[in-house]
Amino acid sequence: MTDDRRLVVAVTGASSGVGRATAQAFARKRAAVGLIARGVDALQATEAEVVSLGGRALAAPADVADAQALEQAAEAIEQELGPIDVWVNNAMASVFAPVSEISPKEFRRVTEVTYLGVVYGTLCALRRMRPRRAGVIVQVGSALAYRGIPLQSAYCASKHAIQGFTESLRCELMHEGSPVRVTMVQLPALNTPQFDVVRTRLPRHPQPVPPIYQPEVAARAVVAAAEQPARREWWVGVSTAFTMIGNTLAPGFADRYLARTGYDAQQTQETVSPERPDNLYEPLPDDRGAHGDFDSQAHERSAQWLATRHRVALGGLGLAALTGALGALRRRG
């Protein structure tokens, strides 16, 4: 990117939740943001927000499960805003239900959106970035890319698949000596509108598993990943770190713990109507913004994220403190 033009960013799932907050975060940096999602009403609202925050914007409606539609959206973004510097794969879908209550058609749809949508988006980005020998692809992941939980099997499987796909791609880019970078941001539970629109067969209203963070915490991590793409992976939230480390050290314990707590932890006390509409196959009307219903419980900051964001500086301070302490002990001796 030259100094005389704006950073151009494409964000999938840009109409709500993490995608919406990410578009806002890049707009504050005066980027030009291509907004990809299905819901036209919400996309137009996001477009207006990006402009009001100092960025440029183009709404490019598309279902990420449709590779051709996604390619057309990418082409429209480049024609209007310029060559894409950063591509953020964020769109997702889910079904809250036990495995035995999810149909083959529903498994296919979640996989097409949450996993294949990332594959198709990555291919769109690579077609443009590899010939230019420049660009960053940010995959929005989850602690659930490493640890499956009950009642979200299709979503967890898709996030696991994204992790494997990204590792393969990273190796291939290294092999060919490409300067294009791919990085993944592993997120905690977030206060997004998905819990109001997701397909569910649970008796009570679905919720994120506490601790819950605001989507702006995730958006700041996505922006940081785009700015420092040499780092292969970013963990956000102490719960993400505990989940990933704990599953590595004691996966059997995690199985038993989640079997005991995972059902209640993902439901509020509010009952759900079996007639509740959802967005699995079609977007719902209206604009729901970036936040869900859990503002009163959600953290606006993550101490773990601040620590990992500045880990080099903190490591240097820790080493200096240790050196000073050892020096003091030697003088006393």
Secondary structure, DSSP 8 states (H G I E B T S, - for coil): --TTS--EEEEETTTSHHHHHHHHHHHHTT-EEEEE-S-HHHHHHHHHHHHHTT-EEEE----TT-HHHHHHHHHHHHHHH-S-SEEEE-----EES-GGGS-HHHHHHHIIIIIIHHHHHHHHHHHHHHHHT--EEEEE--GGGT---TT-HHHHHHHHHHHHHHHHHHHHHHHTT---EEEEEE--EE--THHHHSEE--SEEE---SSEE-HHHHHHHHHHHHH-TTSSEEE-SHHHHHHHHHHHH-HHHHHHHHHHHHHHHTEEEEE--TT----SSS--SS---S--S-TTTEES--HHHHHHHTHHHHHHHHHHHHHHHHHHHHHH-
